[in-house]
Every structure is written in structure tokens, then in C-alpha cells.
Amino acid sequence: MAGSPAEHGRGRRTQPPWSPPAGSEPCQLRLYNSLTRRKDVFVPQDGRRVTWYCCGPTVYDASHMGHARSYISFDILRRVLRDYFKFDVFYCMNITDVDDKIIKRARQNYLFERYQEKQPQAVQLLEDVRAALQPFSAKLRETSDPDKRQMLERLERAVRLAAEPLEEPARRGLAGEELDSRVQVLLEEAKDLLSDWLDSTHGSEVSDNSIFSKLPKFWEAEFHKDMEALNVRPPDVLTRVSEYVPEIVDFVQKIVDNGYGYVSNGSVYFDTVKFANSEGHCYGKLVPEAVGDQKALQEGEGDLSVSAERLSEKRSPSDFALWKASKPGEPSWPCPWGKGRPGWHIECSAMAGTLLGASMDLHGGGFDLRFPHHDNELAQSEAYFENDCWVRYFLHTGHLTIAGCKMSKSLKNFITIKDALKKHSARQLRLAFLMHSWKDALDYSANTMESALQYEKLLNEFFLNVKDLLRAPIEVAGQFEKWEDKETELNESFYDKKAAVHEALCDNVDTRTVLEEMRALVGQCNLYMAARKAARKRPNRALLESIARYLTHMLKIFGAIEEESSLGFPVGGPGTSLNLEPTVMPYLQVLSEFREGVRRVAREHRVPEVLQLSDALRDDVLPELGVRFEDHEGLPTVVKLVDRDTLLREREEKKRAEEEKRRKKEEAARKRQEQEAARLAKMKVPPSEMFLSERDKYSKFDENGLPTHDAEGKELSKGQAKKLKKLFEAQEKLHKEYLQLVQNGSIP
């Protein structure tokens, strides 16, 4: 049907053209890459899949806070990549259970235990200690490192002090419980010294391979317990050197076949000169300035592998062992070059290469592993795969210091993870690490931990206040309240903070800035809630809940909240299956309302005893159960579930503060009394007598008691006399005031 003439005149209406918004350039994740010493845009080799190898511990002793520094930091990075940036991370970590340190410690433990079992008599023990002191003293004289020297001197002093009480009884052939006790003391003090001596004299006799596996098995188990206690997620795959010896042998053989390794006296060495001079290869990628550092190279080779004989086997001093011919007293495995054991550096290359292939995205380790360990890893792996890209991004965590000093047993600041967890929770330690850059040095000190504790408290109080707000009964429609300017401003700030958090995480996972942005957001929320409370209005529930859930989400990503919790820190601690809060809160709410009713009646009928009982319930009974009641004038009582230890600590701090306030008040009253007494004593003195007692200053006085001559009989100047006259008149006024008070009966 034809349209009307009017329609033809206007023409058919069409939609106007549309163009998409310009938008903004999204942030790209950049990571500090030790291979370039700058922040590089992170681009995985295979889509969203990320392959990551992390150097694990050498398990011969208890894990310490230096280990915590690396593994908590890498756990945070791993969680952020996986849970925030949504990468599919495959995380591989090794356990070094074959190593010079392990071999030596295992032998020493075995030999010392065997020595103890023989129950050496005092004479024999003293003789052995004297024999052990000779090489020990020589070692002490040669030691130049001040920290190590201090440790050795302390050990020598302790041994000599423990030996002294045994000398006379042993010479006289005495026996008894007292002597046996002194023998045990010396055995304990001289354990390290004797172990070293026994190892040097009998170490080559230890041949049972099981002796060398017992020690690392024990400490590996302890390491895993420590990591679980720190809430560090286990790796996707864990490799042990002892289980990968066949792969290591094959790896070494191929390096030899490729022309970068050579056999010498049953050991196999990596030819650093040939590798460095080969096209497409580079030796010392991470720390080129350290290449040739013999001290660092020898530390990398291990205590048992540094000898004139071993050094003479190398073509170049910079060459390092891929495979070590086993000497008597060392574990060994069969191989094409005779019985031997893996070198330290080759272990990681073979295990990572077997699982992750010719090129991985990320490799992590402590800052001190850059040279020679990681540089040697890179060289031998690229020699094996004949490439120049075994690792794309190298991440190194910063050092950990203890109260500003490097961690050292000689300084008694060598803190194990178990000891650290006795003082602070895993969350508090993690917050301390989050408050610092993962790649920078971190000082573990009282100040550092106090900052973490205060941060945890700030967040927890915010979460508790929001939970209390959300518990208040309200109709479904009532939760959607009209926004005023304050809500709009807070919401804008919320989105600004989220954008700032994202930008900080893109910037080398800058958790320090993230936590500061989160702190600022909580501060703004607290100001908003305080303003609403002052106006007798309830804050906007939905907005505050949204912010609290976002903060909870971020803390979960960082591993600071592991347990199931929709909002805030869970109550009840890790590993508790019971979700305590929703279970007990209805009962606590009823108790709170009943208490409010009782207090209202007690005030109306003036029954102070009931009010005192209500206060005792709040201050003494409920904190023992992990419950805090907060009374606010004219508002309902706020009910909070808080960690019991935190509440008890708060209660003690409150008592201390009240006691200090009372003490200061008493001190001020005492000072006022003393001042008043001194003033009264001064007022009592008639002006005619005030200068008479000062015979050391004045020798003659007029009829009113005013001085006329000084102690030497010289007449006072006009200025001096005028000054004394003013003092006299002031005292005259004071004394008249005193007499008036006496007359009125104000002073008895």
C-alpha cells in the first residue's frame, strides 16, 4: 500500500550512525626480569598457559625466615597470576636431597651419634676435644669473615668453659653422677667441633647410602609442614634429585655429546670458555660482572668439591662440575664415567628440562642464587637444548635481614619458621611480606611486624562493623536506599581505588601500593560510617557490603584468607570445619538485646549492682569466649566475634592503660599536694625572717630584716637592695594571705 504524500515528503526515518567509545588503553602486566634488569611486559609462550620452575630448598636443617621470604613471595605471585590475571599456571619446584651440605651433615650426625653411643669417659672425651680443637683453632686463625669468626670464637670459648670443670676430676680418676653430668654438658657444647673432627678422621668409612637419605627425608617433611603452616600452596609437581639421577646422567651425556662438557678423572665439567665462544650462546647472562669470581664459584661447587686435586681437573677455573666422581664416604650412582653423584647446578636443569621442555616462561629463586647457580643452570640447559631461551623471565626475591642485620647464627638472629609462628600468625607474616616489594630486601623486625599487626586490626575492625550492619533486620526493599552525595562520593572513590589496585598489580605485582590503596579505602569507609552515626542514620548496607566483599576477595587472592569466608577474616582459625559466625551469632544477638533491656530497667530503677554485672559480662566473661560487646549511647550494642587471644590482649592493654592513667592521676595529685605544702611553708615565713637564714650571703640587716651588706661585709648596691626589697614586699603579701587563712579557719 502506497504511503501518504506527507510521508513521501519527509522520507523514511533511519537510525543515526553509532561509533564505539574510544576507551582507554588497558594496563599490561609487567614483571621485573633479572635477565634484562627491568620490568618487561609478561607474554607467556603458549596462550594463557604459564610454565614456572622454582628452586626449592636444600633439606639438611630447619627451614628459616629466609626460606619464608622466598616461598611466601612466590606463593603471592603465583596466586596473583592465577587468581587475578587468570593465567593457567603450572608450578614446578624441586627438593635438593643430594648435595655437599647434606652429605657432610649426614655423615657428621651419624658419626657423632655413634660416638655418643660408646659413652666416652671423661679422660677420653677431654683427649678427643683437645685433638678436635687443634684443626678448629687453625681454621679460626684463617677465617677473615667477621661474622663467621665471631661464631667460631663463641663456640671455642663455650667448649673450653665446659671442659674446665672436667679437668681436675678426670685427672684424679673420680666418678659419679656429677661427673657424668659434666660429661654430658661438654658433649653438648662440643657437638659441632667433635662432629667436624670425627668427619675429617672417619668420614671416608661411611658407605651406606641410606645414611645420606635419612637426613633429607626428615627435613623435607618438616619443610612441607612449615609451608602448610604458612599457607603456601604446594607445587603442582615436586621433583627430588635422588629420584631423577637417570635423567641427570642422560642430560650430562648430551651436553658432552654437544661438545660443551668434558670428562676428567671420573668427573664431568662444563666448558664455560667453549660455550661462551660459541655462536648464539652467552655465559653469565644474569650477573656477567661476577664471571670469574672464584670465591662465588667455589661456594657453588660445595665444601667437599673444592680441593687442589679437583681444581686441577678443570680446563678453566670458571668451569663447574656437572657430575662429581664420588670419593670414599659419599653416596654414588653408576654412570658411564664411573660411580659418582650429580653436581648442584645440573640437578635443576635436568628436572626442569624433563618436565617443562626446552623453554619455560618463569624461573624463580632467591637473589643470592643468581650467580653462579642460575647462570650455570642457564648455560648448561642452553648447551643441552642448543638454544638461547631456556628461561624467558627470571624472578629473584630480595634478601631477608633480621632487625637490620644479615641472618647469622653467630649473631643469634637465625629465626626458624616454627619459632616465627610462635610469635605471629601466618596471616600476619604474609601481611608483612605484602607490605614490601617481593624483589627488594625485607627487614624482619619488631617494627615490621607491628605495622602488619596494625594493618590486620584496621581491616578486621572494618569487617566486623560491616558484619554488624548487615545483621540488622530489614525488609527486602529496604536494603535499596536512596543514594545521597556521600554515597556517590564513596562509590566513586571505590572505583578509583579498584583501578589503582589493578594498575599496581600490573606494575610488577606491587602489593605494597595495593595494601596502601586498600587502607585508604577502609579509611574513607570509616569516615563515612562515623558521619552517618553522628547524624543518627544507618550507613548504606549494599555499598559497604560491596566494598567489604571486594577487600575480602583481594585478601583471598593474596592468600591472607584461605578458609571459607564470604566477608572478612573467618573466626575459628584455619582448618576448622565449623563456620562459627552464623552458628553462634543469633544467640549472641538475643543475649545482647536481653542485656540492653536489663540495663534500661536498672537505670530506670537505679540498681547500680545490675549495671555492674552487665559491665562484667561485657568486660570479663565474653572476651574469654572471643566475643566483644560495644556499647554506644543511644544506639544498639554492636556484637563482634573476634579471636579470643586478640580480645584478651586488648583487655590487658586496656587494664594497663587504666592503671597508667590512675598512676599519673595519683602522681599529679601528689605533686599538687607537695606544691601546696611548699607554698604554705613559704607563706608561713614572716618577711622579717626570710633573709636571716641566708648568713652565707648576707652579714648585716636593717630593723625590718632586709640585708644591707653581703657575706664579705661589703655594702649592697642600690640595684641589689632594690631587688631584695621587691622580694620582701612579695613575701609580705604572701604572709598576710596566710594569716588571713588562719584567721578564717581555712588552715588548722
C-alpha positions in Angstrom: 0.0 0.0 0.0 1.4 3.3 -1.0 2.3 5.8 1.8 0.7 9.2 2.2 2.1 12.3 0.3 3.3 13.7 3.7 5.4 10.5 4.3 7.0 10.7 0.9 7.8 14.3 1.6 9.6 13.6 4.8 11.3 10.3 3.7 11.7 7.2 5.9 13.4 7.8 9.3 16.6 5.8 9.9 18.8 5.3 13.0 21.7 7.7 13.2 25.2 6.4 12.8 26.9 4.9 16.0 30.5 4.7 16.9 32.0 2.8 19.9 33.7 4.7 22.7 37.4 5.3 22.4 38.0 3.6 25.7 41.4 3.6 27.5 44.5 1.5 26.9 44.3 -1.5 29.3 47.2 -2.0 31.7 49.7 -4.7 30.8 51.3 -6.9 33.4 55.0 -6.2 33.7 57.4 -8.2 35.8 60.9 -7.4 36.9 63.1 -9.7 34.8 66.6 -10.4 36.1 67.7 -11.2 32.6 67.1 -7.6 31.5 67.1 -5.8 34.9 63.9 -4.0 34.0 60.2 -4.5 34.1 59.2 -6.4 30.9 55.6 -7.0 29.6 54.8 -10.5 30.6 53.9 -12.6 27.5 53.6 -16.4 28.0 54.8 -18.6 25.2 51.6 -20.6 24.9 48.4 -18.5 25.3 47.3 -18.3 28.9 49.4 -21.3 30.0 52.4 -20.4 32.1 55.2 -22.8 32.9 57.2 -21.9 36.1 60.1 -23.6 37.8 61.1 -22.6 41.3 64.3 -23.5 43.1 63.3 -25.4 46.2 65.3 -25.9 49.5 68.4 -28.0 50.2 67.0 -30.0 53.0 69.6 -30.5 55.7 68.3 -28.3 58.5 65.2 -26.5 59.8 63.5 -24.0 57.4 64.1 -20.4 58.4 62.7 -17.0 57.7 65.0 -16.6 54.7 63.1 -19.6 53.1 59.8 -18.0 54.2 60.8 -14.8 52.3 61.2 -16.7 49.0 58.3 -19.2 49.2 55.7 -16.8 50.6 56.7 -14.2 48.0 56.5 -16.7 45.1 53.2 -18.0 46.5 51.7 -14.5 46.4 53.0 -14.0 42.8 51.6 -17.4 41.8 48.2 -16.7 43.3 48.0 -13.3 41.6 48.9 -14.7 38.2 46.4 -17.5 38.6 43.5 -15.9 40.5 43.7 -12.3 39.5 45.2 -12.3 36.0 43.6 -15.7 35.2 46.7 -17.4 33.8 46.8 -21.2 33.8 50.0 -21.7 35.9 51.9 -25.0 36.0 54.2 -24.6 39.0 57.2 -27.0 39.5 59.5 -27.0 42.4 62.5 -29.2 43.4 63.9 -30.6 46.6 67.7 -30.9 46.7 68.3 -34.0 48.7 71.8 -34.8 47.2 74.3 -32.1 47.9 77.7 -31.5 49.6 76.0 -29.9 52.7 73.6 -32.8 53.1 76.4 -35.4 52.7 78.6 -33.7 55.2 75.8 -33.1 57.8 74.5 -36.7 57.4 78.0 -38.1 57.9 78.6 -35.9 60.9 75.3 -36.8 62.6 75.9 -40.5 62.0 79.5 -40.4 63.4 78.6 -38.2 66.4 75.6 -40.5 67.3 77.9 -43.5 67.1 80.5 -41.7 69.3 77.8 -40.9 71.8 76.6 -44.5 71.9 80.1 -45.5 73.1 79.6 -43.3 76.2 83.1 -41.9 76.3 84.6 -41.5 79.7 85.8 -38.1 80.9 89.5 -38.7 80.2 88.8 -40.0 76.7 86.4 -37.1 75.9 88.8 -34.5 77.1 91.6 -36.1 75.0 89.3 -36.1 71.9 88.2 -32.5 72.5 91.8 -31.4 72.7 92.5 -33.2 69.4 89.5 -31.6 67.8 90.5 -28.1 69.0 93.8 -28.2 67.1 92.4 -28.1 63.5 89.5 -26.0 64.7 91.9 -23.3 66.1 93.8 -23.3 62.8 90.5 -22.8 60.9 89.7 -19.9 63.3 93.0 -18.2 62.6 92.4 -18.5 58.8 88.8 -17.1 59.0 88.6 -13.5 57.8 84.8 -13.1 57.7 83.9 -11.2 60.9 80.5 -12.9 61.5 81.9 -16.4 60.9 84.9 -15.6 63.1 82.6 -14.4 65.9 80.6 -17.7 65.7 83.8 -19.8 65.8 85.2 -17.8 68.7 82.0 -18.2 70.7 82.0 -22.0 70.0 85.6 -22.3 71.1 85.0 -20.3 74.3 81.9 -22.4 75.2 83.9 -25.7 74.7 86.8 -24.6 76.8 84.5 -23.4 79.6 82.6 -26.8 79.5 85.9 -28.7 79.6 87.4 -26.9 82.5 85.2 -28.5 85.3 86.2 -31.9 84.0 89.9 -31.5 84.0 90.6 -32.0 87.8 88.1 -34.8 88.5 89.3 -36.7 85.3 93.0 -36.3 86.4 92.2 -37.7 89.9 90.1 -40.6 88.4 86.9 -39.5 90.2 83.4 -40.9 89.1 79.8 -40.3 90.0 76.6 -38.6 88.8 78.1 -35.1 89.0 81.0 -36.1 86.7 78.5 -37.8 84.3 76.5 -34.6 84.1 79.6 -32.6 83.3 80.5 -35.1 80.5 77.0 -34.6 79.0 77.4 -30.8 79.1 80.8 -31.0 77.3 79.4 -33.4 74.8 76.5 -30.9 74.0 78.8 -27.9 73.8 81.4 -29.6 71.7 79.0 -31.4 69.3 79.8 -29.2 66.3 83.5 -29.3 66.9 83.6 -33.1 67.6 81.4 -33.8 64.6 83.7 -31.9 62.3 86.7 -33.7 63.7 85.1 -37.1 63.5 84.1 -36.4 59.9 87.7 -35.5 59.0 89.1 -38.6 60.6 86.4 -41.2 59.9 84.1 -39.7 57.2 85.6 -41.9 54.5 84.4 -45.0 56.4 80.7 -44.2 55.9 79.5 -46.1 52.9 75.8 -46.9 53.5 73.7 -44.8 51.1 70.7 -45.0 53.4 72.6 -42.8 55.9 72.6 -40.0 53.3 68.8 -40.3 52.6 67.6 -40.4 56.2 68.5 -36.7 56.9 66.9 -35.1 53.9 63.8 -37.2 54.2 63.3 -35.9 57.8 63.9 -32.2 56.9 61.9 -32.4 53.7 58.9 -33.5 55.8 59.5 -30.6 58.2 59.7 -28.2 55.3 56.3 -29.2 53.9 54.8 -28.8 57.4 56.3 -25.3 57.6 54.9 -24.4 54.2 51.4 -25.7 55.1 51.5 -23.7 58.3 52.4 -20.6 56.3 49.5 -21.2 53.9 51.9 -21.7 51.0 50.2 -23.7 48.3 52.0 -26.9 47.3 53.6 -27.1 43.9 51.8 -28.8 41.0 54.7 -31.2 40.8 57.7 -31.7 43.2 60.9 -33.2 42.0 63.7 -34.8 44.1 67.2 -35.1 42.9 67.5 -38.6 44.2 64.6 -39.7 42.0 66.0 -38.0 38.9 69.5 -39.4 38.7 68.9 -41.4 35.4 67.6 -38.2 33.8 70.5 -36.2 35.1 73.0 -38.8 33.7 71.3 -38.6 30.3 71.3 -34.7 30.5 75.0 -34.6 31.2 75.8 -37.1 28.5 74.0 -35.0 25.9 75.9 -31.9 27.0 79.2 -33.9 26.5 77.9 -35.1 23.1 77.1 -31.5 22.1 80.7 -30.5 22.8 80.2 -28.4 25.9 81.2 -30.9 28.6 84.4 -33.0 29.2 85.3 -36.0 31.4 88.2 -35.6 33.7 89.3 -38.2 36.3 85.7 -39.7 36.5 84.1 -36.2 36.9 82.4 -34.3 34.1 82.9 -30.5 33.8 81.1 -27.8 31.8 83.4 -26.0 29.4 82.5 -22.3 30.0 85.1 -21.0 27.6 83.9 -23.1 24.7 80.2 -22.3 25.5 80.9 -18.5 25.7 82.8 -18.5 22.4 80.0 -20.5 20.6 77.7 -18.6 18.3 74.3 -18.0 19.8 75.4 -18.6 23.3 76.3 -16.3 26.2 77.8 -17.3 29.6 76.8 -15.2 32.7 73.5 -13.7 31.4 72.3 -12.7 34.9 75.5 -11.4 36.5 78.1 -11.0 33.8 80.2 -8.9 36.2 80.6 -11.9 38.5 82.1 -14.3 35.9 85.5 -15.3 37.2 84.6 -14.7 40.8 86.5 -17.7 42.3 85.0 -17.4 45.8 81.5 -17.5 44.5 82.3 -20.3 42.1 83.9 -22.4 44.8 80.9 -21.9 47.1 78.7 -23.1 44.3 80.8 -26.2 43.9 80.4 -27.2 47.6 82.7 -27.8 50.5 83.5 -31.4 49.5 84.4 -30.5 46.0 87.0 -27.7 46.5 90.5 -29.2 46.6 93.7 -28.8 44.7 93.1 -32.2 43.1 89.6 -31.2 41.9 90.7 -27.7 40.7 93.5 -29.3 38.6 90.9 -31.4 36.8 89.4 -28.3 35.1 90.4 -26.8 31.8 89.5 -23.4 33.2 89.0 -22.1 36.7 85.4 -21.0 35.7 84.4 -24.5 34.6 81.9 -26.2 37.0 81.1 -29.8 37.8 78.1 -31.4 36.0 78.9 -34.8 37.6 81.3 -35.5 40.5 83.3 -38.7 40.9 82.3 -40.0 44.4 85.1 -40.2 47.0 85.0 -42.6 49.9 82.3 -41.6 52.4 80.0 -40.2 49.7 76.8 -41.6 48.1 77.2 -42.8 44.5 75.3 -44.0 41.5 76.5 -45.9 38.4 77.1 -43.9 35.2 79.2 -44.1 32.0 82.1 -42.3 33.8 82.3 -44.5 36.9 80.5 -44.2 40.2 79.5 -40.6 41.1 76.9 -38.1 42.0 75.2 -35.1 40.4 76.7 -31.6 40.6 74.4 -29.0 42.2 73.6 -26.9 39.2 72.8 -29.7 36.8 70.0 -31.0 39.1 67.6 -28.1 38.4 68.4 -28.1 34.7 67.7 -31.8 34.2 64.5 -31.8 36.3 63.0 -28.6 34.9 64.1 -29.6 31.4 62.4 -33.0 31.7 59.1 -31.5 32.9 59.0 -28.1 31.2 60.9 -28.7 28.0 63.4 -26.5 26.1 61.9 -23.2 27.2 59.9 -22.1 30.3 58.1 -18.9 31.0 59.2 -18.2 34.5 62.1 -19.3 36.8 62.3 -18.2 40.4 64.7 -18.3 43.2 66.4 -16.2 45.9 68.6 -13.2 45.0 71.7 -14.9 46.2 71.2 -17.8 43.6 71.8 -15.5 40.6 75.5 -16.4 40.3 76.8 -19.0 40.0 73.8 -21.3 40.4 71.3 -19.7 38.0 73.9 -18.5 35.5 75.3 -22.1 35.4 71.8 -23.5 35.0 71.1 -21.3 32.0 74.4 -22.2 30.4 74.2 -26.0 30.7 70.5 -26.0 29.8 71.0 -24.0 26.6 74.0 -26.2 25.8 71.7 -29.2 26.1 68.8 -27.7 24.1 71.1 -25.8 21.7 69.0 -22.6 22.2 69.3 -19.2 23.8 65.9 -19.0 25.5 65.7 -21.7 28.3 64.1 -19.1 30.6 62.1 -16.1 29.4 61.6 -14.3 32.7 63.9 -14.8 35.7 62.4 -13.7 39.1 64.5 -13.2 42.2 63.2 -12.4 45.6 65.0 -9.9 47.8 67.2 -10.8 50.8 65.7 -11.0 54.3 67.5 -9.2 57.2 66.8 -9.6 60.9 66.5 -6.2 62.6 68.8 -4.6 60.0 71.5 -7.3 60.2 72.1 -10.2 57.8 70.7 -13.5 59.2 73.5 -15.2 61.0 73.7 -17.9 63.7 76.7 -16.1 65.2 74.5 -13.1 65.9 71.8 -15.3 67.3 69.2 -13.9 64.9 68.8 -17.1 62.9 65.0 -17.5 63.2 63.3 -20.7 62.1 59.8 -20.6 60.6 58.4 -22.6 63.6 59.8 -20.0 66.1 58.4 -17.1 64.0 55.0 -18.8 64.0 55.0 -18.9 67.8 55.0 -15.1 67.9 52.9 -14.2 64.9 50.2 -15.9 62.8 50.8 -17.0 59.2 48.4 -14.2 58.1 50.4 -11.6 60.0 53.7 -12.8 58.4 52.1 -12.7 55.0 50.8 -9.2 55.5 54.3 -8.1 56.5 55.6 -9.5 53.2 52.7 -8.0 51.2 53.7 -4.6 52.6 57.0 -4.8 50.8 58.1 -5.4 47.2 58.8 -9.0 46.5 62.1 -8.2 44.8 63.5 -5.8 47.4 65.3 -6.6 50.7 62.9 -7.1 53.6 63.8 -6.5 57.2 62.1 -8.8 59.7 61.9 -6.8 62.8 59.5 -5.7 65.6 58.6 -2.6 63.7 57.8 -4.5 60.5 55.6 -6.9 62.4 53.9 -4.1 64.4 52.9 -2.5 61.1 51.4 -5.8 59.9 49.5 -6.2 63.2 48.0 -2.7 63.0 47.0 -3.3 59.3 45.3 -6.6 60.2 43.5 -4.8 63.1 42.3 -2.0 60.9 40.8 -4.4 58.3 39.3 -6.7 60.9 37.5 -3.8 62.7 36.1 -2.7 59.4 34.9 -6.2 58.5 33.3 -6.6 62.0 31.5 -3.2 61.7 30.1 -4.1 58.3 29.0 -7.6 59.5 27.2 -5.9 62.4 25.5 -3.5 60.0 24.4 -6.4 57.7 22.9 -8.4 60.6 20.3 -5.7 61.4 16.9 -7.0 60.3 15.5 -5.1 57.3 12.8 -5.6 54.6 14.0 -6.7 51.2 13.0 -3.5 49.6 14.5 -1.5 52.5 18.1 -2.5 51.6 17.9 -0.4 48.4 18.1 3.1 49.9 18.4 6.4 48.0 21.9 7.5 47.5 22.9 10.9 48.6 26.1 12.8 47.8 28.1 10.9 50.4 27.2 7.5 48.9 28.0 8.7 45.4 31.4 10.1 46.5 32.3 6.9 48.4 31.3 4.8 45.3 33.4 6.9 43.0 36.4 6.6 45.4 35.7 2.8 45.5 36.1 2.5 41.7 39.2 4.8 41.7 40.8 2.5 44.3 40.0 -0.6 42.3 41.6 1.0 39.2 44.6 1.9 41.3 44.9 -1.6 42.7 44.8 -3.1 39.2 47.4 -0.6 38.0 49.7 -1.5 40.9 49.3 -5.3 40.3 50.2 -4.7 36.6 53.3 -2.9 37.8 55.4 -5.9 38.8 52.7 -7.1 41.3 53.2 -4.1 43.6 51.4 -5.4 46.7 52.8 -2.6 48.8 50.9 0.0 46.8 47.8 -2.3 46.7 47.7 -2.5 50.5 48.1 1.3 50.8 45.1 1.8 48.4 43.1 -0.7 50.4 44.0 1.0 53.7 42.9 4.4 52.2 39.6 2.8 51.1 38.9 1.5 54.5 39.7 4.9 56.0 37.2 6.5 53.7 34.5 3.9 54.7 35.2 4.5 58.4 34.8 8.3 58.0 31.5 7.7 56.1 30.2 5.4 58.8 31.2 7.8 61.5 29.4 10.7 59.8 26.2 8.6 59.4 26.4 7.5 63.0 26.8 11.1 64.2 23.7 12.0 62.1 21.8 9.1 63.7 21.4 7.5 60.3 22.3 4.0 59.2 25.1 3.7 56.6 24.2 2.3 53.2 24.4 -1.5 53.6 24.7 -2.5 49.9 27.6 -0.1 49.2 29.6 -1.1 52.3 29.0 -4.8 51.7 30.2 -4.5 48.1 33.4 -2.8 49.3 34.0 -5.4 52.1 33.5 -8.3 49.7 36.0 -6.7 47.3 38.6 -6.4 50.0 37.9 -10.0 51.1 38.3 -11.1 47.5 41.7 -9.4 47.2 42.9 -10.8 50.6 41.9 -14.3 49.4 43.9 -13.8 46.1 46.9 -12.9 48.3 46.5 -15.9 50.5 45.8 -13.8 53.6 42.4 -15.5 53.8 42.4 -19.2 52.9 39.4 -20.6 54.8 35.8 -20.3 53.5 34.7 -16.8 54.3 32.3 -14.6 52.2 33.3 -11.5 54.1 36.3 -10.6 56.2 38.6 -12.8 58.3 37.0 -16.1 59.4 36.5 -16.8 63.0 37.8 -20.0 64.5 41.2 -20.3 62.8 42.4 -22.3 59.8 41.3 -25.9 59.5 38.1 -25.5 61.5 35.2 -27.2 59.7 32.6 -25.3 61.7 31.5 -21.9 60.3 31.3 -20.3 63.7 29.8 -16.9 63.0 26.4 -17.8 61.5 26.1 -20.6 64.1 26.5 -18.5 67.3 25.5 -15.0 66.2 21.7 -15.4 66.6 22.2 -16.5 70.2 24.6 -13.6 70.9 22.2 -11.2 69.3 19.4 -12.4 71.7 21.8 -12.1 74.6 22.7 -8.5 73.6 19.1 -7.5 73.3 18.3 -9.0 76.7 21.2 -7.3 78.3 20.1 -3.9 76.8 16.7 -4.4 78.3 18.1 -5.3 81.7 20.4 -2.2 81.7 17.4 0.0 80.7 15.4 -1.3 83.7 18.4 -1.0 86.0 18.9 2.7 85.1 15.2 3.5 85.5 15.0 1.9 88.9 18.5 2.9 90.0 20.0 -0.5 90.6 23.8 0.0 90.1 24.6 -3.6 91.0 22.8 -4.9 87.9 24.7 -2.3 85.7 28.0 -3.6 87.2 27.0 -7.2 86.4 26.2 -6.1 82.8 29.6 -4.4 82.5 31.3 -7.5 84.0 29.6 -9.7 81.4 30.9 -7.3 78.6 34.4 -6.8 80.0 35.3 -10.1 81.8 33.1 -13.0 80.7 32.5 -12.6 76.9 36.1 -11.8 75.9 37.1 -15.2 77.3 34.7 -16.6 74.6 36.0 -14.4 71.8 33.0 -12.1 71.9 33.1 -8.3 72.0 30.1 -6.2 73.0 30.5 -2.5 72.1 28.0 -0.1 73.8 27.2 3.2 72.1 25.0 5.8 73.7 21.5 5.9 72.1 22.4 3.1 69.6 22.1 -0.7 69.8 25.0 -2.7 71.1 27.4 -3.8 68.4 28.2 -7.6 68.6 31.6 -8.8 67.2 33.2 -12.2 67.1 36.9 -11.7 67.5 39.9 -14.0 68.0 40.0 -14.8 71.8 43.7 -14.1 72.1 43.2 -10.7 70.5 40.4 -9.8 72.9 42.4 -10.9 75.9 45.3 -8.9 74.7 43.1 -5.9 74.2 41.7 -6.3 77.7 45.2 -6.4 79.2 46.2 -3.3 77.2 43.1 -1.6 78.5 43.9 -2.5 82.1 47.5 -1.3 81.6 46.2 2.0 80.1 43.8 2.4 83.0 46.5 1.6 85.5 48.8 4.1 83.9 46.1 6.7 83.9 45.4 6.1 87.6 49.1 6.2 88.4 49.5 9.5 86.5 46.5 10.9 88.3 47.9 10.0 91.7 51.3 11.4 90.7 49.7 14.7 89.6 47.7 14.8 92.9 50.9 14.1 94.9 52.8 16.8 93.1 49.9 19.3 93.7 50.0 18.4 97.4 53.7 18.9 97.5 53.5 22.2 95.7 50.7 23.3 98.0 52.7 22.3 101.1 55.7 24.1 99.8 53.6 27.2 99.1 52.1 27.1 102.6 55.6 26.6 104.1 56.8 29.7 102.2 53.7 31.7 103.2 54.3 30.9 106.9 57.7 32.7 106.9 57.3 36.4 108.1 59.1 38.7 105.7 61.3 39.9 108.5 62.8 36.4 108.8 63.1 35.4 105.2 66.7 36.6 104.7 68.0 36.0 108.2 68.7 32.3 107.4 70.9 33.2 104.5 74.0 34.1 106.5 76.2 32.7 103.8 75.0 35.5 101.5 74.5 38.5 103.9 76.3 39.7 107.1 74.2 42.8 108.2 70.4 43.5 108.2 68.3 46.6 108.9 65.5 46.7 111.6 63.0 45.1 109.1 65.3 42.1 108.4 66.4 43.4 105.0 70.0 42.7 104.1 72.4 45.8 103.9 75.8 44.1 103.5 77.0 40.9 101.7 78.8 38.0 103.3 82.2 39.8 103.0 80.8 42.9 104.8 80.6 45.0 101.6 77.5 47.2 101.4 74.9 46.1 98.8 74.5 48.2 95.7 71.3 50.1 95.0 70.3 47.6 92.4 70.8 44.6 94.7 68.9 46.4 97.5 66.0 47.2 95.2 65.7 43.6 94.0 65.7 42.3 97.6 63.0 44.9 98.5 60.8 43.6 95.8 61.2 40.0 97.2 60.5 41.3 100.7 57.2 43.0 99.6 56.1 39.9 97.7 56.7 37.8 100.8 54.9 40.4 102.9 51.8 40.0 100.7 52.0 36.1 100.9 52.4 36.1 104.7 49.3 38.4 105.1 47.3 36.0 102.9 48.5 33.1 105.2 47.4 35.0 108.3 44.0 35.7 106.8 43.6 31.9 106.0 44.5 31.0 109.6 42.1 33.6 111.0 39.3 32.2 108.8 40.0 28.7 109.9 40.9 27.5 106.4 44.3 26.3 107.8 44.3 24.3 111.1 
